[in-house]
């Protein structure tokens, strides 16, 4: 991982916006009008999906994928002008948020500016024609970073240009672009935008292995951490989907989460999400509202940066189409819209995530009966006096992924250090940080009523007192 990466990214929340389908207007100006609402959710960083012109050749759908980029140094005229974009970035900054844009450096559209002016920078098929290494991406052609350093220079100059306006970059399929390039790019951008945010779309393990088996260079999550601050959690996402589909156990999913504590650097940060523009909506996968609240709370509680895809807070069930106009339905019932609103829950969860214990902690999840998952953050503070360990500030979460009630023995819940949770949470009355209501621990047990519960060690009251 980049040595300069701050652990405070673990306290932050990213809000992802696809400008085309965010509003009926589909413009930068329309996003700007909604910034107060976005900020009210607790958003720290707005990620704008590709803002550049979309290629016309081999388009998928009527408007084409925003990831089939025609010109890295221009903005999509359908969204507005460069001035409109700059105004949006200024407005985001004025409201105390940061903004990052998509960097799609593995490929371009077939009719891109670079394909016309520098065909030598592209991957070629055996017959000498443009192509790509991933068959179903037939609307793009791959760049070849082994073609020479001129391509590297152009791409880095482009990043430096945009760094005058934005606070960082979300890098598409970062695993297929040389990590050495990302390291060099980070160093160059830092001269213009110190502390720039670098978010990598690191890929599924199966995709990584498939590329390597075909002789295509691909970089693992561990390697990418040399250049990036935050990475996708595709290393465990299949376990999340697999659990929802009944293909793997909750214990297996928890085991994969806990493994991240062992294999990544001490300041690692994963972006945590239930959905994104490439995946089904969370409310589609999790139709039950109580279960969805538990999953949402678990996502925020996990170690890393939380991410919300625009519309998720309103319980949208349809992920906007990448290739056509498909506006998010913000209100009412329908194909995408429901009456569900998770905005208040997200605000509460983000306020909890701001707590110091989430910045620098050891983290562990435990699968419990009745498909309940517990998770514990313990402060990374060395205590020479063993007796003092019981008062180390910590936070525990209990998430009923099937919305069921249950009585949980804290002796069955483990921390990253192997101690049971009853060592940290003695009997007493605590406050559920999500709702503010009382939660009792009695004889080392806690009763869960189907809704998510998050406790902080410092919130314990005398057992004889009510909140």
Secondary structure, 3 states (H helix, E strand, C coil): CCCCCCHHHHHCEEEEECHHHHCCCCCHHHHHHCHHHHHHCCCCEEEECCCCEECCCCCCCCCCCCCCEEECCCCCCCCCCHHHHHHHHHHHHHCCCEEEEEECCCEEECCCHHHHHCHHHECECCCCCECCCCCCCCCEEEECCCCCHHHHHHHHHHHHHHCCCCCEEEECCHHHCCHHHHHHHHHHHHCCCCCCEEEECCCCHHHHHHHHHCCCCCCCHHHHCCCCCEEECHHHHHHHHHHHCCCCCHHHHHHHHHHHHHHCCCCCCEEECCCCCCCCCHHHHCCCHHHHHHHHHHHHHCCCEEEEECCHHHCCCCCCCCCCCCCCCCCCCCCCCCCCCCHHHHHHHHHHHCCHHHCCEEEEEEEEHHHEEEEEEEECCCCCCHHHHHHCCEEEEEEECCCCCEEEEHHHCECCCCCEHHHCCCCEEEECCCCCCEEEEECCEEEECCCCEEEEHHHCECCCCCC
